[in-house]
Amino acid sequence: MVPTIKEIASKAKVSIATVSRALNDDSRVAEETRKKILDLANRLNYSPNILARNFVKKKSNILGMILPEISDDFFTEIIKGFDEVAYGKGYYTIVASSHKYESLEDEIITFIRNGLFSGLILLISDLKPKLESVLLKSHIPVVLINSSTKVKKFDTIALDNYEGSYEITKYLITNKKYNKLCHITGPSKNDDSYPRKMGFIDACKEYGAKYSIEQGDFTKESGYDGCKKQLKSKNKPQAIFAANDMMAIGCYDFIKEAGLRIPADIAIVGFDDIFVAQYLTPPLTTIRVHIKEIGRNAADTLIKRIKKEIMPIKLTIKASSELIIRDSC
């Protein structure tokens, strides 16, 4: 059976209230009594009921985090960075995927209605008016991981998508001397996709390269399909810039299936530098987004907002990126 405060109180021969105070580091408990209670709790493997404790204190140390997908390496690294900071400051994290619900608004309402969360992290590509209204009415601190410059009413951790995309495209043209490029985009309404596409287009125009655009959706399958379509066309590109590494992996799959070589027959580059990028054959040239930094910044900003340690003005924090040159181009 799971030990309870009542059992600890009985063995320590003190009141339940005294045990509760000792476990919560209350100064009214004598040091000798506190040590006795904590030793008993350790021996019995007692774990506090966090939800019950929050209910009694009317104060939560639980943070909600809603991501579009949990299995992807990109999101896993965000969770790691977030949880490192949150746990270090005495907060617990509950993570959910928005794919489990009919709409993101439904999930937000579910998270907020139970009153267990002191703050919420939300990774979204587009903040629609209905969702914005739900978040504002929640009256709990919210930090968005979102690349849009249109968000003004919430703290935002943003990727510098345009600069990273421009940099890797410029590298392909000026350093590697490719003059026929293709960009496989992310979803059309995604706030990360558009600046990555524009960074690519602007660099091609500035440095005089011919280019084509292939629609993708950030999945490996769309990278495979886009690469297949481009390599079977009359105007095959010399290099493909996939808007994320998962699509680049899809490109690798088709190229291997077609019996072609990277980069001898076609160069491939990506964006994100997910964990597996360095272990591909050949290792993938990509833009490294400091993904854990995004999670850490999100947690730090949210906790400061909860504790009212920052000014009312909403913050926009840009996450840094860098070009990682490997052997795929």
ChimeraX attribute file (.defattr): number of C-alpha atoms within 10 A of each C-alpha:
attribute: neighborCount
match mode: 1-to-1
recipient: residues
	/A:1	3
	/A:2	8
	/A:3	13
	/A:4	15
	/A:5	20
	/A:6	15
	/A:7	17
	/A:8	23
	/A:9	19
	/A:10	12
	/A:11	11
	/A:12	18
	/A:13	12
	/A:14	14
	/A:15	14
	/A:16	17
	/A:17	12
	/A:18	21
	/A:19	27
	/A:20	19
	/A:21	15
	/A:22	21
	/A:23	17
	/A:24	11
	/A:25	11
	/A:26	13
	/A:27	10
	/A:28	10
	/A:29	16
	/A:30	11
	/A:31	11
	/A:32	8
	/A:33	15
	/A:34	20
	/A:35	14
	/A:36	15
	/A:37	24
	/A:38	16
	/A:39	14
	/A:40	17
	/A:41	22
	/A:42	10
	/A:43	9
	/A:44	14
	/A:45	11
	/A:46	16
	/A:47	12
	/A:48	15
	/A:49	10
	/A:50	14
	/A:51	14
	/A:52	12
	/A:53	15
	/A:54	16
	/A:55	12
	/A:56	10
	/A:57	9
	/A:58	10
	/A:59	14
	/A:60	20
	/A:61	20
	/A:62	21
	/A:63	23
	/A:64	20
	/A:65	25
	/A:66	22
	/A:67	20
	/A:68	17
	/A:69	16
	/A:70	18
	/A:71	9
	/A:72	11
	/A:73	17
	/A:74	21
	/A:75	19
	/A:76	18
	/A:77	21
	/A:78	24
	/A:79	23
	/A:80	16
	/A:81	20
	/A:82	23
	/A:83	21
	/A:84	17
	/A:85	18
	/A:86	23
	/A:87	14
	/A:88	9
	/A:89	13
	/A:90	9
	/A:91	17
	/A:92	17
	/A:93	21
	/A:94	14
	/A:95	13
	/A:96	16
	/A:97	15
	/A:98	22
	/A:99	14
	/A:100	11
	/A:101	11
	/A:102	9
	/A:103	11
	/A:104	19
	/A:105	18
	/A:106	13
	/A:107	18
	/A:108	21
	/A:109	14
	/A:110	11
	/A:111	20
	/A:112	20
	/A:113	11
	/A:114	8
	/A:115	15
	/A:116	20
	/A:117	22
	/A:118	21
	/A:119	24
	/A:120	26
	/A:121	24
	/A:122	20
	/A:123	21
	/A:124	20
	/A:125	18
	/A:126	16
	/A:127	16
	/A:128	10
	/A:129	9
	/A:130	9
	/A:131	17
	/A:132	14
	/A:133	12
	/A:134	15
	/A:135	20
	/A:136	13
	/A:137	10
	/A:138	17
	/A:139	11
	/A:140	15
	/A:141	23
	/A:142	25
	/A:143	26
	/A:144	24
	/A:145	23
	/A:146	23
	/A:147	27
	/A:148	21
	/A:149	10
	/A:150	9
	/A:151	16
	/A:152	12
	/A:153	14
	/A:154	17
	/A:155	24
	/A:156	28
	/A:157	23
	/A:158	20
	/A:159	24
	/A:160	17
	/A:161	27
	/A:162	19
	/A:163	19
	/A:164	25
	/A:165	28
	/A:166	20
	/A:167	16
	/A:168	24
	/A:169	27
	/A:170	22
	/A:171	17
	/A:172	25
	/A:173	19
	/A:174	13
	/A:175	9
	/A:176	12
	/A:177	12
	/A:178	19
	/A:179	17
	/A:180	19
	/A:181	24
	/A:182	23
	/A:183	26
	/A:184	29
	/A:185	27
	/A:186	25
	/A:187	17
	/A:188	13
	/A:189	11
	/A:190	18
	/A:191	20
	/A:192	25
	/A:193	23
	/A:194	20
	/A:195	21
	/A:196	24
	/A:197	23
	/A:198	16
	/A:199	20
	/A:200	28
	/A:201	22
	/A:202	16
	/A:203	20
	/A:204	21
	/A:205	11
	/A:206	9
	/A:207	13
	/A:208	13
	/A:209	19
	/A:210	14
	/A:211	19
	/A:212	15
	/A:213	17
	/A:214	18
	/A:215	15
	/A:216	24
	/A:217	20
	/A:218	22
	/A:219	17
	/A:220	20
	/A:221	19
	/A:222	23
	/A:223	32
	/A:224	21
	/A:225	18
	/A:226	25
	/A:227	30
	/A:228	17
	/A:229	12
	/A:230	18
	/A:231	18
	/A:232	9
	/A:233	10
	/A:234	7
	/A:235	11
	/A:236	17
	/A:237	22
	/A:238	21
	/A:239	26
	/A:240	31
	/A:241	28
	/A:242	32
	/A:243	31
	/A:244	29
	/A:245	29
	/A:246	28
	/A:247	30
	/A:248	30
	/A:249	24
	/A:250	22
	/A:251	29
	/A:252	27
	/A:253	17
	/A:254	19
	/A:255	20
	/A:256	11
	/A:257	9
	/A:258	11
	/A:259	8
	/A:260	13
	/A:261	15
	/A:262	19
	/A:263	15
	/A:264	10
	/A:265	14
	/A:266	20
	/A:267	24
	/A:268	28
	/A:269	31
	/A:270	28
	/A:271	29
	/A:272	24
	/A:273	25
	/A:274	24
	/A:275	12
	/A:276	13
	/A:277	21
	/A:278	16
	/A:279	9
	/A:280	13
	/A:281	12
	/A:282	17
	/A:283	17
	/A:284	29
	/A:285	25
	/A:286	31
	/A:287	26
	/A:288	18
	/A:289	23
	/A:290	19
	/A:291	24
	/A:292	21
	/A:293	18
	/A:294	24
	/A:295	27
	/A:296	21
	/A:297	21
	/A:298	28
	/A:299	30
	/A:300	16
	/A:301	22
	/A:302	25
	/A:303	24
	/A:304	13
	/A:305	20
	/A:306	15
	/A:307	11
	/A:308	11
	/A:309	10
	/A:310	14
	/A:311	9
	/A:312	9
	/A:313	10
	/A:314	15
	/A:315	16
	/A:316	19
	/A:317	17
	/A:318	15
	/A:319	19
	/A:320	17
	/A:321	19
	/A:322	17
	/A:323	18
	/A:324	18
	/A:325	16
	/A:326	14
	/A:327	16
	/A:328	22
	/A:329	24
